[in-house]
Amino acid sequence: MTKHDLRLFMLHEFKLGYNASEASANINRAWGEESIRDRTVRRWFGKFRSGDESLKDEEGRGRLGSLENEQLHAVVEQKPRQSVREMSQTLGVSIATVSHHLKIIGKVKKLDK
């Protein structure tokens, strides 16, 4: 099942007059528990109430992008003293993503002695 399918189900529930909690319960009952979160349905119902019934993704929502550890390792090796912010801009991902992957590959700042 795709995100578009779930959005279509939400719009259907909205048009039938269900509130977000009822819609969430109905969708999860029909398609399996944890198919959709109540908070997600509330956000989409707010969008529908405002008159926007488009089922497309909103700009800026969701993950910014994936990051391969090899990509990050290459960027670090190329310029070891650059900031996490610079790396995030170079790689096109969030600062949190870079920080997380730096820990995974064992590249953490060590205190100078």
Backbone as XML, in Angstrom:
<?xml version="1.0"?>
<chain id="A" units="angstrom">
  <residue number="1" name="MET">
    <atom name="N" x="0.845" y="-1.173" z="0.000"/>
    <atom name="CA" x="0.000" y="0.000" z="0.000"/>
    <atom name="C" x="0.895" y="1.243" z="0.000"/>
  </residue>
  <residue number="2" name="THR">
    <atom name="N" x="0.556" y="2.200" z="-0.825"/>
    <atom name="CA" x="1.379" y="3.408" z="-0.958"/>
    <atom name="C" x="0.833" y="4.532" z="-0.082"/>
  </residue>
  <residue number="3" name="LYS">
    <atom name="N" x="1.642" y="5.576" z="0.062"/>
    <atom name="CA" x="1.191" y="6.766" z="0.787"/>
    <atom name="C" x="-0.026" y="7.371" z="0.107"/>
  </residue>
  <residue number="4" name="HIS">
    <atom name="N" x="-0.010" y="7.357" z="-1.218"/>
    <atom name="CA" x="-1.136" y="7.910" z="-1.976"/>
    <atom name="C" x="-2.424" y="7.153" z="-1.636"/>
  </residue>
  <residue number="5" name="ASP">
    <atom name="N" x="-2.332" y="5.820" z="-1.523"/>
    <atom name="CA" x="-3.502" y="5.021" z="-1.155"/>
    <atom name="C" x="-4.046" y="5.447" z="0.204"/>
  </residue>
  <residue number="6" name="LEU">
    <atom name="N" x="-3.153" y="5.590" z="1.173"/>
    <atom name="CA" x="-3.580" y="5.991" z="2.518"/>
    <atom name="C" x="-4.219" y="7.378" z="2.504"/>
  </residue>
  <residue number="7" name="ARG">
    <atom name="N" x="-3.666" y="8.283" z="1.703"/>
    <atom name="CA" x="-4.232" y="9.627" z="1.614"/>
    <atom name="C" x="-5.620" y="9.593" z="0.985"/>
  </residue>
  <residue number="8" name="LEU">
    <atom name="N" x="-5.786" y="8.719" z="0.014"/>
    <atom name="CA" x="-7.098" y="8.563" z="-0.606"/>
    <atom name="C" x="-8.108" y="8.022" z="0.411"/>
  </residue>
  <residue number="9" name="PHE">
    <atom name="N" x="-7.680" y="7.063" z="1.228"/>
    <atom name="CA" x="-8.557" y="6.533" z="2.279"/>
    <atom name="C" x="-8.934" y="7.639" z="3.263"/>
  </residue>
  <residue number="10" name="MET">
    <atom name="N" x="-7.959" y="8.488" z="3.625"/>
    <atom name="CA" x="-8.244" y="9.591" z="4.556"/>
    <atom name="C" x="-9.253" y="10.558" z="3.953"/>
  </residue>
  <residue number="11" name="LEU">
    <atom name="N" x="-9.073" y="10.898" z="2.687"/>
    <atom name="CA" x="-10.005" y="11.813" z="2.024"/>
    <atom name="C" x="-11.404" y="11.199" z="1.984"/>
  </residue>
  <residue number="12" name="HIS">
    <atom name="N" x="-11.477" y="9.920" z="1.709"/>
    <atom name="CA" x="-12.751" y="9.202" z="1.691"/>
    <atom name="C" x="-13.428" y="9.285" z="3.063"/>
  </residue>
  <residue number="13" name="GLU">
    <atom name="N" x="-12.684" y="9.001" z="4.102"/>
    <atom name="CA" x="-13.224" y="9.063" z="5.467"/>
    <atom name="C" x="-13.661" y="10.492" z="5.806"/>
  </residue>
  <residue number="14" name="PHE">
    <atom name="N" x="-12.886" y="11.459" z="5.375"/>
    <atom name="CA" x="-13.224" y="12.871" z="5.609"/>
    <atom name="C" x="-14.554" y="13.219" z="4.940"/>
  </residue>
  <residue number="15" name="LYS">
    <atom name="N" x="-14.703" y="12.797" z="3.692"/>
    <atom name="CA" x="-15.921" y="13.100" z="2.940"/>
    <atom name="C" x="-17.141" y="12.371" z="3.504"/>
  </residue>
  <residue number="16" name="LEU">
    <atom name="N" x="-16.915" y="11.243" z="4.179"/>
    <atom name="CA" x="-18.016" y="10.528" z="4.816"/>
    <atom name="C" x="-18.427" y="11.170" z="6.144"/>
  </residue>
  <residue number="17" name="GLY">
    <atom name="N" x="-17.633" y="12.144" z="6.602"/>
    <atom name="CA" x="-17.999" y="12.868" z="7.814"/>
    <atom name="C" x="-17.394" y="12.344" z="9.098"/>
  </residue>
  <residue number="18" name="TYR">
    <atom name="N" x="-16.454" y="11.409" z="8.992"/>
    <atom name="CA" x="-15.785" y="10.907" z="10.192"/>
    <atom name="C" x="-14.798" y="11.943" z="10.706"/>
  </residue>
  <residue number="19" name="ASN">
    <atom name="N" x="-14.555" y="11.935" z="12.021"/>
    <atom name="CA" x="-13.496" y="12.793" z="12.546"/>
    <atom name="C" x="-12.173" y="12.032" z="12.412"/>
  </residue>
  <residue number="20" name="ALA">
    <atom name="N" x="-11.079" y="12.706" z="12.712"/>
    <atom name="CA" x="-9.747" y="12.121" z="12.491"/>
    <atom name="C" x="-9.531" y="10.844" z="13.295"/>
  </residue>
  <residue number="21" name="SER">
    <atom name="N" x="-9.970" y="10.823" z="14.535"/>
    <atom name="CA" x="-9.780" y="9.623" z="15.369"/>
    <atom name="C" x="-10.558" y="8.439" z="14.824"/>
  </residue>
  <residue number="22" name="GLU">
    <atom name="N" x="-11.801" y="8.686" z="14.417"/>
    <atom name="CA" x="-12.621" y="7.613" z="13.849"/>
    <atom name="C" x="-12.013" y="7.122" z="12.535"/>
  </residue>
  <residue number="23" name="ALA">
    <atom name="N" x="-11.562" y="8.060" z="11.712"/>
    <atom name="CA" x="-10.957" y="7.695" z="10.434"/>
    <atom name="C" x="-9.701" y="6.855" z="10.641"/>
  </residue>
  <residue number="24" name="SER">
    <atom name="N" x="-8.878" y="7.263" z="11.586"/>
    <atom name="CA" x="-7.658" y="6.521" z="11.887"/>
    <atom name="C" x="-7.997" y="5.103" z="12.328"/>
  </residue>
  <residue number="25" name="ALA">
    <atom name="N" x="-8.978" y="4.973" z="13.203"/>
    <atom name="CA" x="-9.398" y="3.647" z="13.688"/>
    <atom name="C" x="-9.950" y="2.804" z="12.532"/>
  </residue>
  <residue number="26" name="ASN">
    <atom name="N" x="-10.757" y="3.420" z="11.672"/>
    <atom name="CA" x="-11.334" y="2.689" z="10.535"/>
    <atom name="C" x="-10.249" y="2.187" z="9.591"/>
  </residue>
  <residue number="27" name="ILE">
    <atom name="N" x="-9.295" y="3.053" z="9.263"/>
    <atom name="CA" x="-8.218" y="2.669" z="8.338"/>
    <atom name="C" x="-7.359" y="1.570" z="8.950"/>
  </residue>
  <residue number="28" name="ASN">
    <atom name="N" x="-7.026" y="1.714" z="10.224"/>
    <atom name="CA" x="-6.204" y="0.693" z="10.884"/>
    <atom name="C" x="-6.953" y="-0.629" z="11.023"/>
  </residue>
  <residue number="29" name="ARG">
    <atom name="N" x="-8.256" y="-0.568" z="11.239"/>
    <atom name="CA" x="-9.060" y="-1.797" z="11.334"/>
    <atom name="C" x="-9.091" y="-2.511" z="9.967"/>
  </residue>
  <residue number="30" name="ALA">
    <atom name="N" x="-9.226" y="-1.735" z="8.908"/>
    <atom name="CA" x="-9.326" y="-2.322" z="7.563"/>
    <atom name="C" x="-7.975" y="-2.787" z="7.016"/>
  </residue>
  <residue number="31" name="TRP">
    <atom name="N" x="-6.909" y="-2.050" z="7.299"/>
    <atom name="CA" x="-5.619" y="-2.311" z="6.657"/>
    <atom name="C" x="-4.529" y="-2.763" z="7.611"/>
  </residue>
  <residue number="32" name="GLY">
    <atom name="N" x="-4.881" y="-2.997" z="8.864"/>
    <atom name="CA" x="-3.911" y="-3.484" z="9.840"/>
    <atom name="C" x="-3.486" y="-2.396" z="10.804"/>
  </residue>
  <residue number="33" name="GLU">
    <atom name="N" x="-3.366" y="-2.776" z="12.045"/>
    <atom name="CA" x="-2.925" y="-1.829" z="13.070"/>
    <atom name="C" x="-1.594" y="-1.223" z="12.672"/>
  </residue>
  <residue number="34" name="GLU">
    <atom name="N" x="-1.383" y="0.018" z="13.022"/>
    <atom name="CA" x="-0.161" y="0.748" z="12.708"/>
    <atom name="C" x="-0.055" y="1.095" z="11.224"/>
  </residue>
  <residue number="35" name="SER">
    <atom name="N" x="-1.156" y="0.976" z="10.463"/>
    <atom name="CA" x="-1.118" y="1.399" z="9.065"/>
    <atom name="C" x="-0.944" y="2.902" z="8.969"/>
  </residue>
  <residue number="36" name="ILE">
    <atom name="N" x="-1.569" y="3.610" z="9.911"/>
    <atom name="CA" x="-1.506" y="5.066" z="9.902"/>
    <atom name="C" x="-1.621" y="5.579" z="11.329"/>
  </residue>
  <residue number="37" name="ARG">
    <atom name="N" x="-0.968" y="6.700" z="11.596"/>
    <atom name="CA" x="-1.018" y="7.301" z="12.930"/>
    <atom name="C" x="-2.129" y="8.339" z="12.995"/>
  </residue>
  <residue number="38" name="ASP">
    <atom name="N" x="-2.721" y="8.442" z="14.178"/>
    <atom name="CA" x="-3.790" y="9.404" z="14.408"/>
    <atom name="C" x="-3.326" y="10.827" z="14.098"/>
  </residue>
  <residue number="39" name="ARG">
    <atom name="N" x="-2.114" y="11.143" z="14.475"/>
    <atom name="CA" x="-1.570" y="12.484" z="14.238"/>
    <atom name="C" x="-1.494" y="12.809" z="12.736"/>
  </residue>
  <residue number="40" name="THR">
    <atom name="N" x="-1.118" y="11.829" z="11.936"/>
    <atom name="CA" x="-1.049" y="12.016" z="10.488"/>
    <atom name="C" x="-2.434" y="12.317" z="9.929"/>
  </residue>
  <residue number="41" name="VAL">
    <atom name="N" x="-3.436" y="11.567" z="10.395"/>
    <atom name="CA" x="-4.801" y="11.786" z="9.921"/>
    <atom name="C" x="-5.271" y="13.178" z="10.321"/>
  </residue>
  <residue number="42" name="ARG">
    <atom name="N" x="-4.968" y="13.600" z="11.551"/>
    <atom name="CA" x="-5.375" y="14.947" z="11.995"/>
    <atom name="C" x="-4.753" y="16.019" z="11.099"/>
  </residue>
  <residue number="43" name="ARG">
    <atom name="N" x="-3.473" y="15.861" z="10.754"/>
    <atom name="CA" x="-2.804" y="16.847" z="9.901"/>
    <atom name="C" x="-3.475" y="16.918" z="8.533"/>
  </residue>
  <residue number="44" name="TRP">
    <atom name="N" x="-3.761" y="15.768" z="7.936"/>
    <atom name="CA" x="-4.400" y="15.740" z="6.619"/>
    <atom name="C" x="-5.837" y="16.250" z="6.677"/>
  </residue>
  <residue number="45" name="PHE">
    <atom name="N" x="-6.566" y="15.932" z="7.748"/>
    <atom name="CA" x="-7.935" y="16.441" z="7.886"/>
    <atom name="C" x="-7.930" y="17.963" z="7.981"/>
  </residue>
  <residue number="46" name="GLY">
    <atom name="N" x="-6.944" y="18.535" z="8.641"/>
    <atom name="CA" x="-6.819" y="19.992" z="8.707"/>
    <atom name="C" x="-6.622" y="20.573" z="7.316"/>
  </residue>
  <residue number="47" name="LYS">
    <atom name="N" x="-5.826" y="19.900" z="6.530"/>
    <atom name="CA" x="-5.579" y="20.328" z="5.151"/>
    <atom name="C" x="-6.875" y="20.251" z="4.336"/>
  </residue>
  <residue number="48" name="PHE">
    <atom name="N" x="-7.613" y="19.138" z="4.496"/>
    <atom name="CA" x="-8.879" y="18.981" z="3.775"/>
    <atom name="C" x="-9.896" y="20.042" z="4.201"/>
  </residue>
  <residue number="49" name="ARG">
    <atom name="N" x="-9.954" y="20.326" z="5.508"/>
    <atom name="CA" x="-10.894" y="21.342" z="6.012"/>
    <atom name="C" x="-10.606" y="22.714" z="5.431"/>
  </residue>
  <residue number="50" name="SER">
    <atom name="N" x="-9.346" y="22.994" z="5.139"/>
    <atom name="CA" x="-8.980" y="24.299" z="4.582"/>
    <atom name="C" x="-9.322" y="24.393" z="3.091"/>
  </residue>
  <residue number="51" name="GLY">
    <atom name="N" x="-9.834" y="23.297" z="2.524"/>
    <atom name="CA" x="-10.231" y="23.300" z="1.125"/>
    <atom name="C" x="-9.226" y="22.651" z="0.189"/>
  </residue>
  <residue number="52" name="ASP">
    <atom name="N" x="-8.075" y="22.272" z="0.704"/>
    <atom name="CA" x="-7.035" y="21.646" z="-0.118"/>
    <atom name="C" x="-7.219" y="20.132" z="-0.079"/>
  </residue>
  <residue number="53" name="GLU">
    <atom name="N" x="-7.693" y="19.567" z="-1.175"/>
    <atom name="CA" x="-7.904" y="18.122" z="-1.230"/>
    <atom name="C" x="-6.846" y="17.426" z="-2.076"/>
  </residue>
  <residue number="54" name="SER">
    <atom name="N" x="-5.740" y="18.119" z="-2.331"/>
    <atom name="CA" x="-4.627" y="17.534" z="-3.062"/>
    <atom name="C" x="-4.004" y="16.429" z="-2.207"/>
  </residue>
  <residue number="55" name="LEU">
    <atom name="N" x="-3.609" y="15.368" z="-2.839"/>
    <atom name="CA" x="-3.021" y="14.239" z="-2.111"/>
    <atom name="C" x="-1.504" y="14.182" z="-2.271"/>
  </residue>
  <residue number="56" name="LYS">
    <atom name="N" x="-0.912" y="15.272" z="-2.773"/>
    <atom name="CA" x="0.537" y="15.316" z="-2.999"/>
    <atom name="C" x="1.284" y="15.642" z="-1.715"/>
  </residue>
  <residue number="57" name="ASP">
    <atom name="N" x="2.555" y="15.219" z="-1.682"/>
    <atom name="CA" x="3.427" y="15.529" z="-0.553"/>
    <atom name="C" x="3.596" y="17.020" z="-0.404"/>
  </residue>
  <residue number="58" name="GLU">
    <atom name="N" x="3.713" y="17.472" z="0.832"/>
    <atom name="CA" x="4.002" y="18.874" z="1.104"/>
    <atom name="C" x="5.502" y="19.073" z="1.057"/>
  </residue>
  <residue number="59" name="GLU">
    <atom name="N" x="5.943" y="20.240" z="0.596"/>
    <atom name="CA" x="7.371" y="20.558" z="0.598"/>
    <atom name="C" x="7.881" y="20.591" z="2.033"/>
  </residue>
  <residue number="60" name="GLY">
    <atom name="N" x="9.062" y="20.058" z="2.235"/>
    <atom name="CA" x="9.698" y="20.162" z="3.535"/>
    <atom name="C" x="9.267" y="19.118" z="4.548"/>
  </residue>
  <residue number="61" name="ARG">
    <atom name="N" x="8.388" y="18.204" z="4.177"/>
    <atom name="CA" x="7.951" y="17.172" z="5.107"/>
    <atom name="C" x="8.759" y="15.909" z="4.868"/>
  </residue>
  <residue number="62" name="GLY">
    <atom name="N" x="8.944" y="15.138" z="5.924"/>
    <atom name="CA" x="9.624" y="13.868" z="5.785"/>
    <atom name="C" x="11.134" y="14.006" z="5.819"/>
  </residue>
  <residue number="63" name="ARG">
    <atom name="N" x="11.801" y="12.942" z="5.488"/>
    <atom name="CA" x="13.262" y="12.924" z="5.531"/>
    <atom name="C" x="13.861" y="13.774" z="4.430"/>
  </residue>
  <residue number="64" name="LEU">
    <atom name="N" x="14.972" y="14.377" z="4.732"/>
    <atom name="CA" x="15.635" y="15.224" z="3.755"/>
    <atom name="C" x="16.373" y="14.410" z="2.703"/>
  </residue>
  <residue number="65" name="GLY">
    <atom name="N" x="16.808" y="13.262" z="3.042"/>
    <atom name="CA" x="17.539" y="12.442" z="2.086"/>
    <atom name="C" x="18.335" y="11.387" z="2.816"/>
  </residue>
  <residue number="66" name="SER">
    <atom name="N" x="18.795" y="10.428" z="2.088"/>
    <atom name="CA" x="19.570" y="9.377" z="2.723"/>
    <atom name="C" x="21.048" y="9.716" z="2.606"/>
  </residue>
  <residue number="67" name="LEU">
    <atom name="N" x="21.810" y="9.096" z="3.449"/>
    <atom name="CA" x="23.242" y="9.342" z="3.467"/>
    <atom name="C" x="23.951" y="8.009" z="3.599"/>
  </residue>
  <residue number="68" name="GLU">
    <atom name="N" x="24.819" y="7.756" z="2.683"/>
    <atom name="CA" x="25.634" y="6.549" z="2.741"/>
    <atom name="C" x="26.874" y="6.851" z="3.567"/>
  </residue>
  <residue number="69" name="ASN">
    <atom name="N" x="27.244" y="5.920" z="4.426"/>
    <atom name="CA" x="28.415" y="6.120" z="5.276"/>
    <atom name="C" x="29.679" y="6.339" z="4.450"/>
  </residue>
  <residue number="70" name="GLU">
    <atom name="N" x="29.746" y="5.690" z="3.280"/>
    <atom name="CA" x="30.920" y="5.855" z="2.417"/>
    <atom name="C" x="31.026" y="7.295" z="1.898"/>
  </residue>
  <residue number="71" name="GLN">
    <atom name="N" x="29.869" y="7.890" z="1.564"/>
    <atom name="CA" x="29.848" y="9.287" z="1.108"/>
    <atom name="C" x="30.416" y="10.195" z="2.192"/>
  </residue>
  <residue number="72" name="LEU">
    <atom name="N" x="29.911" y="10.012" z="3.407"/>
    <atom name="CA" x="30.347" y="10.843" z="4.524"/>
    <atom name="C" x="31.828" y="10.641" z="4.801"/>
  </residue>
  <residue number="73" name="HIS">
    <atom name="N" x="32.257" y="9.410" z="4.772"/>
    <atom name="CA" x="33.672" y="9.109" z="5.034"/>
    <atom name="C" x="34.551" y="9.823" z="4.017"/>
  </residue>
  <residue number="74" name="ALA">
    <atom name="N" x="34.146" y="9.838" z="2.757"/>
    <atom name="CA" x="34.925" y="10.509" z="1.711"/>
    <atom name="C" x="34.989" y="12.013" z="1.958"/>
  </residue>
  <residue number="75" name="VAL">
    <atom name="N" x="33.870" y="12.613" z="2.380"/>
    <atom name="CA" x="33.843" y="14.049" z="2.661"/>
    <atom name="C" x="34.742" y="14.380" z="3.849"/>
  </residue>
  <residue number="76" name="VAL">
    <atom name="N" x="34.721" y="13.544" z="4.866"/>
    <atom name="CA" x="35.562" y="13.766" z="6.054"/>
    <atom name="C" x="37.032" y="13.631" z="5.701"/>
  </residue>
  <residue number="77" name="GLU">
    <atom name="N" x="37.380" y="12.629" z="4.918"/>
    <atom name="CA" x="38.778" y="12.420" z="4.541"/>
    <atom name="C" x="39.296" y="13.554" z="3.668"/>
  </residue>
  <residue number="78" name="GLN">
    <atom name="N" x="38.422" y="14.103" z="2.831"/>
    <atom name="CA" x="38.814" y="15.185" z="1.940"/>
    <atom name="C" x="39.151" y="16.453" z="2.730"/>
  </residue>
  <residue number="79" name="LYS">
    <atom name="N" x="38.364" y="16.740" z="3.763"/>
    <atom name="CA" x="38.577" y="17.950" z="4.555"/>
    <atom name="C" x="38.197" y="17.655" z="6.011"/>
  </residue>
  <residue number="80" name="PRO">
    <atom name="N" x="39.147" y="17.091" z="6.776"/>
    <atom name="CA" x="38.845" y="16.608" z="8.122"/>
    <atom name="C" x="38.415" y="17.685" z="9.130"/>
  </residue>
  <residue number="81" name="ARG">
    <atom name="N" x="38.780" y="18.917" z="8.948"/>
    <atom name="CA" x="38.491" y="19.953" z="9.940"/>
    <atom name="C" x="37.220" y="20.755" z="9.643"/>
  </residue>
  <residue number="82" name="GLN">
    <atom name="N" x="36.427" y="20.333" z="8.674"/>
    <atom name="CA" x="35.210" y="21.087" z="8.381"/>
    <atom name="C" x="34.137" y="20.805" z="9.430"/>
  </residue>
  <residue number="83" name="SER">
    <atom name="N" x="33.220" y="21.737" z="9.561"/>
    <atom name="CA" x="32.162" y="21.610" z="10.565"/>
    <atom name="C" x="31.070" y="20.657" z="10.076"/>
  </residue>
  <residue number="84" name="VAL">
    <atom name="N" x="30.281" y="20.202" z="11.021"/>
    <atom name="CA" x="29.146" y="19.340" z="10.701"/>
    <atom name="C" x="28.171" y="20.100" z="9.797"/>
  </residue>
  <residue number="85" name="ARG">
    <atom name="N" x="28.013" y="21.383" z="10.041"/>
    <atom name="CA" x="27.135" y="22.208" z="9.208"/>
    <atom name="C" x="27.626" y="22.227" z="7.758"/>
  </residue>
  <residue number="86" name="GLU">
    <atom name="N" x="28.942" y="22.400" z="7.575"/>
    <atom name="CA" x="29.498" y="22.392" z="6.210"/>
    <atom name="C" x="29.263" y="21.045" z="5.539"/>
  </residue>
  <residue number="87" name="MET">
    <atom name="N" x="29.463" y="19.965" z="6.299"/>
    <atom name="CA" x="29.243" y="18.633" z="5.733"/>
    <atom name="C" x="27.779" y="18.440" z="5.337"/>
  </residue>
  <residue number="88" name="SER">
    <atom name="N" x="26.864" y="18.925" z="6.192"/>
    <atom name="CA" x="25.440" y="18.756" z="5.890"/>
    <atom name="C" x="25.059" y="19.516" z="4.618"/>
  </residue>
  <residue number="89" name="GLN">
    <atom name="N" x="25.650" y="20.704" z="4.435"/>
    <atom name="CA" x="25.371" y="21.477" z="3.224"/>
    <atom name="C" x="25.957" y="20.793" z="1.990"/>
  </residue>
  <residue number="90" name="THR">
    <atom name="N" x="27.148" y="20.271" z="2.124"/>
    <atom name="CA" x="27.807" y="19.576" z="1.011"/>
    <atom name="C" x="27.011" y="18.342" z="0.589"/>
  </residue>
  <residue number="91" name="LEU">
    <atom name="N" x="26.510" y="17.600" z="1.580"/>
    <atom name="CA" x="25.833" y="16.339" z="1.302"/>
    <atom name="C" x="24.326" y="16.493" z="1.082"/>
  </residue>
  <residue number="92" name="GLY">
    <atom name="N" x="23.772" y="17.662" z="1.428"/>
    <atom name="CA" x="22.342" y="17.892" z="1.236"/>
    <atom name="C" x="21.450" y="17.158" z="2.208"/>
  </residue>
  <residue number="93" name="VAL">
    <atom name="N" x="21.950" y="16.972" z="3.438"/>
    <atom name="CA" x="21.154" y="16.319" z="4.479"/>
    <atom name="C" x="21.203" y="17.179" z="5.737"/>
  </residue>
  <residue number="94" name="SER">
    <atom name="N" x="20.419" y="16.808" z="6.741"/>
    <atom name="CA" x="20.374" y="17.601" z="7.962"/>
    <atom name="C" x="21.641" y="17.428" z="8.799"/>
  </residue>
  <residue number="95" name="ILE">
    <atom name="N" x="21.853" y="18.381" z="9.689"/>
    <atom name="CA" x="22.989" y="18.318" z="10.615"/>
    <atom name="C" x="22.864" y="17.091" z="11.507"/>
  </residue>
  <residue number="96" name="ALA">
    <atom name="N" x="21.640" y="16.800" z="11.944"/>
    <atom name="CA" x="21.408" y="15.631" z="12.803"/>
    <atom name="C" x="21.786" y="14.336" z="12.090"/>
  </residue>
  <residue number="97" name="THR">
    <atom name="N" x="21.474" y="14.257" z="10.800"/>
    <atom name="CA" x="21.814" y="13.064" z="10.016"/>
    <atom name="C" x="23.327" y="12.901" z="9.934"/>
  </residue>
  <residue number="98" name="VAL">
    <atom name="N" x="24.031" y="13.992" z="9.667"/>
    <atom name="CA" x="25.496" y="13.932" z="9.596"/>
    <atom name="C" x="26.068" y="13.511" z="10.942"/>
  </residue>
  <residue number="99" name="SER">
    <atom name="N" x="25.602" y="14.121" z="12.023"/>
    <atom name="CA" x="26.092" y="13.782" z="13.365"/>
    <atom name="C" x="25.875" y="12.310" z="13.677"/>
  </residue>
  <residue number="100" name="HIS">
    <atom name="N" x="24.691" y="11.818" z="13.360"/>
    <atom name="CA" x="24.368" y="10.409" z="13.615"/>
    <atom name="C" x="25.321" y="9.485" z="12.854"/>
  </residue>
  <residue number="101" name="HIS">
    <atom name="N" x="25.528" y="9.781" z="11.569"/>
    <atom name="CA" x="26.396" y="8.925" z="10.755"/>
    <atom name="C" x="27.869" y="9.059" z="11.136"/>
  </residue>
  <residue number="102" name="LEU">
    <atom name="N" x="28.272" y="10.228" z="11.620"/>
    <atom name="CA" x="29.654" y="10.375" z="12.093"/>
    <atom name="C" x="29.919" y="9.434" z="13.270"/>
  </residue>
  <residue number="103" name="LYS">
    <atom name="N" x="28.941" y="9.325" z="14.152"/>
    <atom name="CA" x="29.080" y="8.401" z="15.288"/>
    <atom name="C" x="29.167" y="6.966" z="14.803"/>
  </residue>
  <residue number="104" name="ILE">
    <atom name="N" x="28.347" y="6.625" z="13.813"/>
    <atom name="CA" x="28.334" y="5.258" z="13.277"/>
    <atom name="C" x="29.695" y="4.879" z="12.692"/>
  </residue>
  <residue number="105" name="ILE">
    <atom name="N" x="30.324" y="5.809" z="11.970"/>
    <atom name="CA" x="31.614" y="5.478" z="11.342"/>
    <atom name="C" x="32.802" y="5.762" z="12.263"/>
  </residue>
  <residue number="106" name="GLY">
    <atom name="N" x="32.513" y="6.149" z="13.499"/>
    <atom name="CA" x="33.579" y="6.336" z="14.488"/>
    <atom name="C" x="34.350" y="7.628" z="14.353"/>
  </residue>
  <residue number="107" name="LYS">
    <atom name="N" x="33.780" y="8.607" z="13.717"/>
    <atom name="CA" x="34.437" y="9.909" z="13.553"/>
    <atom name="C" x="33.798" y="10.900" z="14.517"/>
  </residue>
  <residue number="108" name="VAL">
    <atom name="N" x="34.326" y="10.927" z="15.715"/>
    <atom name="CA" x="33.815" y="11.874" z="16.724"/>
    <atom name="C" x="34.941" y="12.794" z="17.136"/>
  </residue>
  <residue number="109" name="LYS">
    <atom name="N" x="34.589" y="13.996" z="17.523"/>
    <atom name="CA" x="35.602" y="14.966" z="17.922"/>
    <atom name="C" x="36.278" y="14.498" z="19.216"/>
  </residue>
  <residue number="110" name="LYS">
    <atom name="N" x="37.581" y="14.519" z="19.173"/>
    <atom name="CA" x="38.345" y="14.165" z="20.368"/>
    <atom name="C" x="38.917" y="15.437" z="20.958"/>
  </residue>
  <residue number="111" name="LEU">
    <atom name="N" x="38.961" y="15.508" z="22.258"/>
    <atom name="CA" x="39.487" y="16.699" z="22.937"/>
    <atom name="C" x="40.983" y="16.818" z="22.683"/>
  </residue>
  <residue number="112" name="ASP">
    <atom name="N" x="41.432" y="18.021" z="22.325"/>
    <atom name="CA" x="42.857" y="18.266" z="22.119"/>
    <atom name="C" x="43.561" y="18.263" z="23.461"/>
  </residue>
  <residue number="113" name="LYS">
    <atom name="N" x="44.779" y="17.727" z="23.502"/>
    <atom name="CA" x="45.525" y="17.689" z="24.760"/>
    <atom name="C" x="46.691" y="18.610" z="24.722"/>
  </residue>
</chain>
